[in-house]
Amino acid sequence: MELSGEYVGRDGEPQPLRVSCEASGDADPLQSLLEGVARMKEVIAEFFRPLVERDAQGGMAAAPDNAMDGITYPLLAYLPPSLMT
């Protein structure tokens, strides 16, 4: 199983973001998915860190509210809200 997202920058070039959620051995697949969601959050934070730092140095207070508009989460749309925290 894999979580995937895609960021499309202002240049129109897509940049894929992927995280494997494979359960090893007797691991619970749902637990593996939850761990994958946590890793995806880290991947996204790392991906945007240079942009946020650059904007902060340029005088912008913070990333705009729509900074993550280019990312899609097709699989996450099917998870219940209780699993998203």
Wavefront OBJ file of the C-alpha trace (Angstrom):
o trace
v 0.000 0.000 0.000
v 1.199 3.512 -0.717
v 0.113 7.059 0.038
v 0.787 9.470 -2.748
v 0.304 13.140 -3.338
v 1.383 15.565 -5.977
v 2.472 19.160 -5.697
v 2.098 21.242 -8.831
v 4.167 24.391 -8.564
v 3.631 27.695 -10.265
v 5.751 26.408 -13.148
v 3.167 23.668 -13.755
v 5.634 20.861 -13.083
v 4.238 18.102 -10.866
v 6.390 16.805 -8.023
v 5.242 13.477 -6.612
v 5.275 12.770 -2.884
v 5.033 9.094 -1.927
v 5.182 7.046 1.247
v 5.027 3.276 1.513
v 2.582 1.820 4.036
v 3.455 -1.853 3.654
v 2.684 -3.949 6.699
v 5.565 -6.197 7.686
v 4.840 -9.712 8.921
v 1.840 -9.839 11.217
v 1.508 -6.064 11.502
v -1.985 -4.591 11.451
v -2.614 -3.013 8.015
v -4.584 -0.150 9.578
v -1.690 0.621 11.935
v 0.683 0.594 8.955
v -1.611 3.046 7.178
v -1.669 5.339 10.222
v 2.129 5.248 10.371
v 2.212 6.053 6.664
v -0.022 9.093 7.221
v 2.361 10.311 9.930
v 5.338 9.832 7.582
v 3.502 11.676 4.794
v 2.987 14.643 7.127
v 6.758 14.652 7.744
v 7.500 14.403 4.005
v 5.221 17.368 3.320
v 6.788 19.438 6.113
v 10.280 18.697 4.772
v 9.175 19.480 1.232
v 7.827 22.913 2.176
v 10.477 23.838 4.777
v 12.833 25.566 2.260
v 9.939 27.555 0.786
v 8.719 28.685 4.201
v 12.249 29.628 5.301
v 12.857 31.545 2.079
v 9.597 33.444 2.478
v 10.394 34.189 6.132
v 13.770 35.648 5.149
v 12.108 37.698 2.436
v 9.881 39.443 4.941
v 6.736 37.337 4.611
v 5.344 36.449 8.028
v 4.255 32.900 7.238
v 3.168 30.619 4.470
v -0.181 31.662 3.009
v -3.288 29.708 3.968
v -3.392 28.175 0.506
v 0.270 27.029 0.525
v -0.791 23.384 0.332
v -3.409 23.811 -2.388
v -1.204 21.994 -4.895
v -1.211 18.759 -2.888
v -3.885 16.148 -3.386
v -4.705 13.292 -1.052
v -6.939 10.891 -2.952
v -6.637 8.109 -0.373
v -6.906 10.341 2.680
v -10.315 11.515 1.546
v -11.635 8.066 2.495
v -10.219 7.966 6.026
v -12.527 8.840 8.903
v -11.593 12.052 10.749
v -10.629 10.093 13.883
v -7.720 8.552 11.953
v -6.449 11.861 10.662
v -5.164 13.156 14.015
l 1 2 3 4 5 6 7 8 9 10 11 12 13 14 15 16 17 18 19 20 21 22 23 24 25 26 27 28 29 30 31 32 33 34 35 36 37 38 39 40 41 42 43 44 45 46 47 48 49 50 51 52 53 54 55 56 57 58 59 60 61 62 63 64 65 66 67 68 69 70 71 72 73 74 75 76 77 78 79 80 81 82 83 84 85
